């Protein structure tokens, strides 16, 4: 081979060696990760699938949809008492966004999705009780270890961290909640139902919880530009009761939290999906 023919190979080798020595990544940081969307609706009593579209068996962070099981836990453990008790004042060490810097009770907690209130509940539970409840409820992957090496599972595991759940698992959990087949007290069921936000959609009375979060980098350190939006819950109309989960994971930027946009879209779609 002539020297001139070897030149491209020599240059490529030199560039690769320089990249390795300088610690540059060998793969593109901006490699796109796929969008995921799921809508799953089942009959609450029988579990019969009434509507399913998209990828519904992939686990993601529950984000603020975790406030549904956490409400059951809080009432069962006696930390929460009724719709408005306890009422806790905001403290600067919570480092919350401005809109959450206020006095919060259980109803406001669910309606406005206040993260610091959730963390106060789990702190009062303690790590062993918290992990025990999540395991007993069989919620998602049941992993409340938190971020590796940070010992933050008690306050961070459900927000873009170790705890993950699929839309199928969300629906299964909600069916057990409605059937009262979870290991919590009757009052925990009653009070959770009382504080979960209620909406109307084409004759359906809907109760549900949103969740929004940006996704972390994956194990390969590929930059994940996606965020997720959840809306999960149950609905009743003319004697029929359903449970549902809608999940949207993509890189689209929105003018509102993705969970709120996901909720709005689902409420608009529901009368067309189940008749």
C-alpha positions in Angstrom: 0.0 0.0 0.0 1.4 3.4 -0.9 2.0 5.9 1.9 -0.7 8.2 0.7 -3.2 5.4 0.9 -2.3 4.7 4.6 -2.8 8.4 5.6 -6.5 8.2 6.4 -5.9 5.1 8.6 -3.0 6.8 10.4 -5.0 10.0 11.0 -8.0 8.0 12.3 -5.7 6.1 14.7 -4.1 9.3 16.0 -7.5 10.9 16.6 -8.8 7.8 18.4 -5.7 7.7 20.6 -6.1 11.4 21.4 -9.7 11.0 22.3 -8.8 8.0 24.6 -6.0 9.9 26.3 -8.2 13.0 26.9 -11.1 11.0 28.2 -13.5 12.0 25.5 -16.6 9.7 25.1 -16.4 7.1 22.4 -20.1 7.5 21.6 -22.2 10.6 21.0 -23.6 12.1 24.2 -26.7 13.3 22.3 -27.8 9.9 21.0 -31.6 10.1 21.2 -33.6 7.8 23.5 -36.9 6.6 22.2 -40.2 8.1 23.1 -42.7 6.0 25.1 -46.4 6.4 25.3 -49.0 4.3 26.9 -52.7 4.5 27.6 -54.2 1.6 29.5 -57.8 1.3 30.7 -59.3 -1.7 32.4 -62.5 -2.6 34.1 -62.0 -2.1 37.8 -63.7 -5.3 39.0 -62.7 -7.8 36.4 -59.4 -6.4 35.1 -60.7 -6.8 31.5 -58.7 -4.5 29.2 -61.1 -1.9 27.7 -58.4 0.1 25.8 -54.7 -0.3 25.4 -52.3 1.6 23.2 -48.5 2.0 23.2 -45.8 0.5 25.3 -47.3 -0.3 28.8 -44.7 -2.7 30.3 -41.7 -0.5 30.7 -40.8 0.8 34.1 -40.3 4.5 34.9 -40.2 6.7 38.0 -43.7 7.1 39.5 -42.9 10.7 40.4 -45.9 12.3 42.1 -48.2 9.4 41.3 -46.5 7.9 44.3 -48.6 10.2 46.5 -51.5 7.7 46.0 -49.7 4.8 47.9 -48.0 7.3 50.2 -51.4 8.6 51.2 -52.5 5.0 52.1 -49.3 4.6 54.1 -49.6 7.9 55.9 -53.1 7.3 57.1 -52.5 3.7 57.9 -49.4 4.6 60.0 -51.3 7.4 61.8 -49.1 10.2 60.5 -52.1 11.7 58.6 -55.4 12.1 60.4 -58.1 13.5 58.1 -58.5 15.8 55.0 -56.9 18.8 56.8 -54.8 17.2 59.5 -51.9 17.5 60.0 -51.3 21.0 58.6 -47.6 21.7 58.4 -45.8 25.0 57.9 -43.2 25.4 55.3 -39.5 25.7 56.5 -36.6 27.2 54.6 -34.6 24.0 54.9 -37.1 22.3 52.6 -35.7 24.4 49.7 -39.0 24.1 47.8 -40.0 26.1 44.7 -41.8 29.4 45.6 -45.3 28.1 44.9 -44.8 25.3 47.5 -43.6 27.7 50.2 -46.8 27.6 52.2 -48.7 25.8 54.9 -49.9 22.4 53.6 -52.5 19.9 54.7 -53.3 16.5 53.1 -55.8 17.9 50.6 -53.5 20.7 49.5 -50.6 18.1 49.3 -52.5 16.0 46.8 -54.1 18.9 44.8 -50.9 20.9 44.5 -48.5 18.0 44.5 -46.2 19.3 47.3 -42.9 17.3 47.4 -41.7 18.6 50.8 -44.9 17.3 52.5 -44.3 13.8 51.0 -40.7 13.9 52.4 -42.0 14.9 55.9 -44.3 11.8 55.9 -41.5 9.5 54.9 -39.1 11.0 57.5 -41.6 10.4 60.2 -42.0 6.8 59.0 -38.3 6.1 59.1 -36.4 3.9 56.5 -37.5 0.5 57.8 -41.2 1.3 58.1 -41.1 3.1 54.7 -39.4 0.2 52.9 -41.7 -2.3 54.7 -44.9 -0.5 53.5 -43.7 -0.3 49.9 -42.9 -4.0 49.9 -46.2 -4.9 51.5 -48.1 -2.9 48.9 -46.1 -4.6 46.1 -45.6 -1.3 44.4 -43.6 -1.4 41.2 -40.0 -2.8 41.7 -40.3 -2.0 45.5 -36.8 -0.5 45.4 -36.5 2.5 47.8 -32.7 2.5 48.0 -32.4 5.8 46.3 -29.5 7.1 44.3 -26.4 4.9 44.5 -24.0 6.0 47.3 -26.2 8.9 48.5 -28.3 7.2 51.2 -31.3 9.2 50.1 -33.9 6.6 49.5 -36.2 7.8 52.3 -36.7 11.2 50.6 -35.8 10.7 46.9 -36.4 7.2 45.8 -39.7 7.9 44.0 -38.6 10.9 42.0 -36.3 9.9 39.1 -34.4 7.4 41.3 -34.6 3.7 42.3 -38.3 3.2 42.6 -39.9 2.4 39.2 -43.3 1.2 38.0 -45.0 0.3 34.7 -48.4 1.5 33.5 -49.6 -2.1 33.9 -48.4 -2.2 37.5 -50.0 1.2 38.2 -53.4 -0.2 37.0 -52.9 -3.5 39.0 -52.1 -1.5 42.1 -55.2 0.8 41.7 -57.5 -2.2 41.1 -56.3 -3.6 44.5 -56.9 -0.2 46.1 -60.4 0.0 44.9 -61.1 -3.6 45.9 -59.5 -2.9 49.3 -57.1 -5.8 48.9 -54.1 -4.0 50.2 -52.8 -4.4 53.7 -53.9 -1.1 55.2 -56.8 0.0 57.4 -60.3 0.9 56.2 -59.7 4.5 57.2 -56.6 4.7 55.0 -58.8 3.7 52.0 -61.5 6.2 53.0 -59.2 9.2 53.5 -57.1 8.5 50.4 -60.3 8.5 48.3 -61.3 11.7 50.0 -58.2 13.7 49.1 -57.3 12.4 45.6 -58.3 15.2 43.2 -61.6 14.8 41.3 -62.4 15.9 37.7 -65.3 15.6 35.2 -64.9 14.2 31.7 -67.9 13.6 29.4 -70.1 12.2 32.2 -67.2 10.4 33.9 -66.3 11.3 37.4 -62.5 10.9 37.5 -60.1 10.7 40.4 -56.5 10.7 39.7 -52.9 11.9 40.3 -50.4 13.4 37.9 -46.7 13.0 37.9 -43.9 14.9 36.2 -40.1 14.7 36.1 -37.1 15.0 34.0 -35.3 11.7 33.4 -31.7 11.1 34.5 -28.9 9.8 32.4 -28.8 6.1 31.8 -26.1 3.7 32.7 -24.2 4.4 29.5 -24.1 8.1 30.3 -26.1 9.0 27.3 -27.7 12.3 27.8 -31.4 11.8 28.3 -33.3 14.9 27.2 -36.7 13.3 27.9 -39.2 14.1 30.6 -42.2 12.1 31.6 -45.8 12.8 32.4 -48.2 10.4 34.2 -51.9 10.5 34.9 -53.3 7.5 36.8 -56.5 6.9 38.7 -60.1 5.6 38.4 -63.4 6.8 37.0 -67.1 6.1 37.3 -70.0 6.5 35.0 -73.5 5.0 35.0 -72.5 2.2 37.3 -69.3 1.3 35.4 -65.9 1.7 37.2 -62.6 1.8 35.4 -58.9 2.2 36.3 -56.4 3.8 34.0 -52.8 4.9 33.5 -51.5 7.2 30.8 -47.8 7.8 30.4 -45.9 10.1 28.0 -42.1 10.1 27.8 -40.5 12.3 25.2 -38.2 15.3 24.7 -41.0 17.7 23.8 -40.9 20.9 25.9 -44.3 22.1 27.2 -45.5 25.3 28.7 -46.8 23.4 31.8 -45.6 20.3 33.8 -45.9 17.3 31.6 -48.2 15.5 34.0 -50.7 18.3 33.8 -50.6 18.2 30.0 -51.0 14.4 30.1 -54.0 14.8 32.4 -55.7 17.3 30.2 -55.2 15.2 27.1 -56.6 12.1 28.9 -59.7 13.8 30.2 -60.4 15.0 26.7 -59.9 11.6 25.2 -61.6 9.4 27.8 -65.2 9.8 26.6 -64.0 8.6 23.1 -62.0 5.7 24.5 -64.6 4.0 26.7 -68.3 4.3 25.8 
